[in-house]
Amino acid sequence: MDEPRWLDEREARVWHAYLDLNRELHGALERQLVRDSGLSNADYSLLAPLSEAPDGLVRSRELGVLVGWERSRLSHQVGRMEKRGLVAREECPEDARGSMVRLTPAGRAAIEAAAPAHVRTVRRYLFDVLSADELDVMDRAFTRVLARIEAD
């Protein structure tokens, strides 16, 4: 077995900064959403793609892929949101084993009310502190890293 390629000082600093950024940005977005709209990041994560889908309807399996969640997590979150009237489950007309998730009028109202403050927060903590050149570098870097992950 090959000897591990340990992170050098710069790599370790960047890795820890990435982990800190991920944790702190996620927390800041969660606090803003809950405070301003009563929605969680998980709620918003599902409401956003549903609000962009034709008729606000997405097959459960596809919704899980869109948000990168396992079936169990998706099912539990959809159940919680269903109880609050944000979404509704429906049978899949093409496949009796599949199900669909539909955005309800209350869910659409919730995402439309939450989105402006959410995007302001994303801009405040991420985009407003970076130059156009830095954004270009991040875009290229993120695209390359995601391509490597998808290739494996």
QUISULTA-V680575 format. One record per helix or strand of 3 or more residues. SS is the DSSP state (helix for helix, strand for strand). FROM is the first residue (numbers start at 0). LEN is the number of residues. Records with the same first field share a line. If there is no record, write none. Layout:
SS=FROM-LEN  FROM-LEN
This chain:
helix=8-29  40-12  53-3  59-8  70-13  104-21  126-3  131-20
strand=56-3  86-5  98-5
